[in-house]
């Protein structure tokens, strides 16, 4: 009783919000972000409860997760795996659904507070739209949501008065730097980039790069697609697009800074010249936790950053002449309309072609640029338009590969 009184007094004195238990839907629970999100949920059983889990094809892990976390429902997207998942879970009171349409419907459950979208690709768009329209806050780890349809999504967020909570470490860092700064204008956002495995190299060197070299990131291990995006700096280009929509800034207010140590996750400069930065060791559980427990920071046992172990933090300008993908991303933002959608789809085809030895490292930028030139700009696309453009772009890019 005394402890509860002290906590209540503390909340009154320091204006600390009282958190009610949140019901979480995790779309893509068997992937890297999804599995780490479940670790966060496990660490805060009094604050977080899993209501929905979904997976594309990993039925075995989905079943294991459901048996541990006891959600109300699960979705397995690959429909021929439905029977396997149903047989394993229905006797435990877990509703089982299958197919992409089920992803769109399951986020509409009344008892969901936050939808963590960790689906890879355009499949994450429609579930996000439905969740927003039903008044759910979004913890966003799906890049395509804002890269492909940023304006549409943020207009929906505003109209439905929900929160878009970033999970990517860079955007989470910016979001955290803006705590308490609602009335203060942003002068500039500085997105940090590790620089990837080819930092400081010139185009002549990149001409001969093999996929084995590009897949060796200097700081951490990731999936093949995002590792190649890091090597070309396309990952940073996509993050520039996301940042423009998330934080409602102009393109010229976003700067990419290469920071090889990956300790400063991003920075915000305000109109008085002051700069705020968010620092920490690279652990995705921290931005995931921040999104799921917002607006209160919760104590955890994650490893702490120590300046003594990093006596030098360095910063460099990103070279868009060498790493053309970053420049293409900026140009697509300036051109507007469907250009970011085309950029994203063409890049996915380009990365896949590079990984299968169909084009060279520099050929990825050539393919993306050629695809952008091949497709006429659509000024004000709807969501349905964008999904069609995404498919059309992939076809055009694959056809162009044959002539390269």
Buried (B, 14 or more C-beta within 10 A) or exposed (E): EEEEEEEEEEEEEEEBEEBEEBBBBBBBBBBBBBBBBBEBBEBBEEBBBBBBBBBBEBBBBBBEBBEEBBBBBBBBBBEEBBEBBBEBBEEEEBBBBBBBEBBBBBBBBEEBBBBBBBBBBBBBBBBBBBBBBBEBBBBBBBBBBBBBBBBBBBEBBEEEEBBBBBBBBBBBBBBBBBEEEEEEEBBBBBBBBBBBBBBEBEBEEBEEBEBEBBBEBEBEEBEBBBBBBBBBBBBBBBBBBBBBBBBEBEBEBBBBBBBBBBBBBBBBBBEEEEEBBBBBBBBBBBBBBBBBBBEEEBEEEEEEEEEEEEEEBEEEEBBBEBBBBBBBBBBBBEBEBBBBBBBBBBBBBBBBBBBEEBBBBBBBBBBBBBBBEBBEEBEEBEBEBBBBBBEBBBEBBBEBBEEE
